[in-house]
Amino acid sequence: MTAVLIIDDSALMRQMLTAAFAAAHDISVDTALDPLFALEKMKRRWPDVIVLDLEMPRMDGMTFLKKVMAERPTPVVVCSTLTEKGAEASVRALAAGAVSVFPKNQLKAAQGAPEVQQALVSMVREAAASRVSALGMKPAGVVNVSAPSTPEVSLVALGASTGGTIALEQVLVALPADVPPIVLVQHMPEKFTLAFAQRLDSLTKVRVHEAKGGEVLERGHVYIAPGGRHMSLVSDGGALTTRVFDAPHVNRHKPSVDVLFNSVAKLVGSRTLAMLMTGMGDDGARGLLALRQSGAMTVAQDEATSIVFGMPAEAIKLGAAQQVLPLQALAQVIAACRGAKQQAA
């Protein structure tokens, strides 16, 4: 039985969030109207997962999150508003250790729609399966890794889900400015990917953008698929450009790693370095296999440094990964490719 503690100062939201778990017989729910009340309850029973609002009186959610992660790291799902301010706060919470974010506007707008409730339940189950202890594993020293299998890497493709925001930040911060163009999918709701891209852009030597569609890929630039839309690559007059489009969910996700990886396999193939990182489920596993079959260099993040060893494990089972590497080695492998010249598709 997974014990969930909902912390929100809105009685209506506590009621709606509690109702979302009513049919989940493997989850028990308790509530608190602010972090101070929550801390009192947590002295008696520590929850397996915390569902946390960020804007609350007496103690704000961010302060509470940092306190929990410092004292007893626990999976936290942030329940946030779909606003610019809410997105920025949520991205800061993810950087502080929260494993995922759920837009509470969806719950309000849907008025208890089963598919929205199920999405929240699935997110909490994923959080319960995560290993937040891996969050503290910072890059330490040089890791011995194999050199890229091809000297002509002209594109890097990354995919991640649960735990990926912190993992991607650690990788991108460590990169020099002259790496090949990077395209990536991080499972996040719409509007949150823009705040995520802006945060990364402020921290890294590379330039990080939320893709809008039609961007010509440039060295030293990172293009993040926007939440709620798929991203693929197309060849436009010999230049690789992004394509952002709406379509049904793939592997329960939009954007989907498989959508991006499959397009890269067709257009770039052996000139690609592809990495599948921490995340629940199997999105990206088959796309990574397609990339390996096209001659690309393929890497899966290892279990020890993954918050959730789901997506990488599925790729390994399929034989899609040439190498299985710890998080601290991924930036080294990408940086080793920076001498390659980008080639037209």
N, C-alpha and C positions, 0 to 999 in steps of 0.2 A: 504494500500500500504506500503510495507516494503522498507525503504530507505537504500541502501547499498552503502558504500564508499569503493572503492578499492584503496589501497595505495601500489604502486610498482614502482620502478624507471625504470623498463623495459617497453618501449612503446609497445613492442610485447606482453608482459604478460598482460598489461592493456587492450590491444585489445582483446586478447584471453579470458580473464576473463569476459570482458564486453559482448562478443559474447555468452558466456555460459548462460547469463541471458536474451538473446534476446526474447526467447519464453515464458518467465515467466512474465505474464501480471500483477502479483501481486507484482512485484519487480521493483523498480526504481534504476538506477545506476548512480553514479558519481565517478570520479577518481581523484587521486592526485599522483604526481610523487615522493613525499617524505612526511614525517610527518609534516614538517613545513608548506608546502602548504596545507596539510590536516587540520591542526589546524586553518588556516585562513578560510577555507571553513566551518569548524565545528562551527565557531562563528556565521555563518549565518543560518546553518541548521545542527542540530546534527543528525547523522545517527542512524538507528535502529540496524544495524550490520556493523562491519568493517571487511573487508578482507585484511589481513596485510602481507606484505613481511617483513622479519626480517633483511635482509642485504641491507641497503640503506645508501646513503651519508647524511651528515649534521646532521641527527638524526637517530640512528638505531631503528629498530622496537621494540626491547625489552624496550628501554628507553621510547619510545612513549607509549607502552602498559602499563607500570607501571604508567605513568603520567595519562593516561585515567582512569585506575582502581582506582587511588587515588582520582581523581577529580570528575568523573562521570562514574561509572561502566557501561560498555556497552559490549554486546556480541561481541567477536572477534574470527574470524576464521583465523588461521595462515595458510598462503600459503607457503609451505616450500619445499626444495629440498630433494630428497631421497638419502641423503648421511649421513655418520656418524656424520659429523659436523652439518648438517641440522637437523638430528634427535635429537641430544643433545640440540640444540638451541630451537627446538620446544617443547621438554619436559620441558625446563626451562620456556618457554612462557606459557605452560599449568599450571605450578605451580604458575605463576604470575597472572593467571586469564583468559587466553584464554579458550574458551569452547571446541574447536576442532581444528584439523589440517587437511589440505588437501594437498596431495603431488602434487606440480605443475608439476613434471615430467610426471604425468599421462596425464595432459592436453596437454603438448607439444607432447608426444609420440602418443596420440590418434588423434591429428590434428582435434580437434573439434568433435570427436565421440559423438553422442547423449547420450549414456549411461554414459560417463564420465562427460559431462556437467550436466546431470540430477543429478548425485551424488553430484556435487558441489551445485546445486540449493537446493537439499534436505537438505544438511548440513547447508546452510544459513537459510533455513526455520526453521530447528531445533534450530539454534542459536537464531533466532528471538523469538522463543517460550520459551527460557530459562530465568530463573530468576537469573541474576548474583548477585543480592543483597544477595542471600544465600551464596555466596562465602565468605563473611566476617563472617559467623557464626562459630566461633571457639568453640571447646569443652569447656564447662564452668561448672565446678563442677561435682558432682555425680548425675546421673539420676537414679531414682528408676525404676528398671526393674525386670521382673520375672526371676527366676533362670532357667537354661536349663531344658527342660522337661525330658531329659534323662541324667543320670550321666556318660553314656558311650560314649560321643562324641569322635570319633577318627579322624574326618576329618571336616574341615571347607571349604565350597564352596561359592564363592562370584561372583557376576555378576554386571557389571556396563557399562554405556555408557556415554552420554554427561554429563560433570561435574564430571565424575567418577575419573579422575586422582587426583584431589584435595581431593575428598572424601576418596578415598582409601589411600592416603598419610596420612590423619589425623587419619584414623583407624589403619593402620599398625605401624605408629610411636608410638602409645600409647600401643602397645602390649608388654608383657614380652617375653623373649627369648624361653620359654618352652611351647608354645602353640602347639596344634595339627597341623599337616601339613595343609597348606592352598592351595587350587587350585582356580584360578580366571580367568575370562574373562573380559577384558576391551576392548571395541571396539576401535581399533587403526589400522592404516595402517601398512603393513609390514615394518620392519626395525625400526619403532618407539618404538615397545614394548621392544626391547633390551635396548635402552637408558632409557626407563621408569623403567625397572627392575634395571638397574645399579644405577639410582638415588635413588630409594627406598632402595636398599641394603646399600647405603652410609648413609642413615638417620635412619635406624631402628635397633632394637636389633635382629629381626629375619633375616634370610638370604633369599634374594629374587633373583630368577632366571627367565630368559625367558626359558620356557620348550623347550627341544630339542627332547624329546621322549625317553622313556626307563628309566627315572629317577625313582628310588624307593623312595616313599614318606617318608620323615623323619620329626620328630617333630622339630618345630622351623624353618621350611623352607616354603617358599612361591613359588609357581610355576605359572607363568603367561603364558597364551596361546599366542603363537606368532602371530603377525598380518599376515593376509593372509593365515592362516592355522587353522583348527579346533583342539581342544584338548578334549580328553576323558580319562577315566581311564580303565585299564585292570588289571586282576589278573594274576600275573606271579609267579607260585610256592607258592601261598598264600600271596605274597606281592603285595601291590597296586603300580602300575607304571603308568606313563603318556604315552599316545599315541598321537602323533602329526601327522596329516594326511591332505592331500588335498582332497577336495570334493566341490560340489556346495554350494553356499551361502545358509544359512538357516535364514529365517526371514530377508533377505537382508544383512546378516552379515556373515563374516568369519574372525575371529572365532565367533561362536555363543554360547551364554550362554545356550540355550536349549540343545545343543549337549553335553556340559559338565554336566549340571544338570541331564539330563536323564541317562547318564552313571553312575553318582554317585548314583542315586536312585536305579539302578539295582544292583550295587555292594556293596554299603555301607548302604544305606537305613536309618534305624532308628538310626544309630550311627553318623549321619551327622547333623551339624549345617549349614544351608544355608541362605544366605542373598541376596536379590535383591535390588540394590541401584539405584541411580539417572540415568536417561537415557530416550531417546525418543523411542517410539515404544512399542512393546510387547515381544521382545526377552527375554527369561528367565521365563516368567509368567507361561507357561504350564509346563516347567521343574520344577519350584518351586512347582507347584501343584503335580506333580509326586513324588517329594520328600516328601511333606506332607503326601500323601497317602501311602508312604512307611514307615511312622513313624518318619521321620526326624523332627527336630525343624526348623521352617521356619520363617523368618523375612523379612519385607519390610521396607525400609527407608520411613520416613514420608514426607508429602508434604512440610512442613515448611522448612526443611533443604535440600530438593532436588533441584538441579539446574533445572532439568526437571522431573516432576512427571508423567512420562509416563509408564515406565516399572514397577515401584512399584504399580502404580494405577491399571494397568491391572492385576497384580497378586492379588491385594486385591479384585478386582471384581470377580475373579475366585474362591475366597475363599482359595487361596494358602498360605496366610500368617497367621500364628498363632498370631504373634505380629507385630504391626506397631510402629517403634521406631525412635527417632531422631538420627542423625548422631553421636552425642556425646555419645550415649549409646551403639553403636555397638561394640566398642572395649571392653567395660565392659562385654558384653555377651560372646564374644570370650574368654576373659581372664578367665572367670568363668569355662571354659571347660578344662583348662590346667591340671587339676588333673587326667583327664581320661587317661587310657592306650590305645595306638593304638592296634587294633585287626586286625588280618589277615582277608582279604576278603574271 
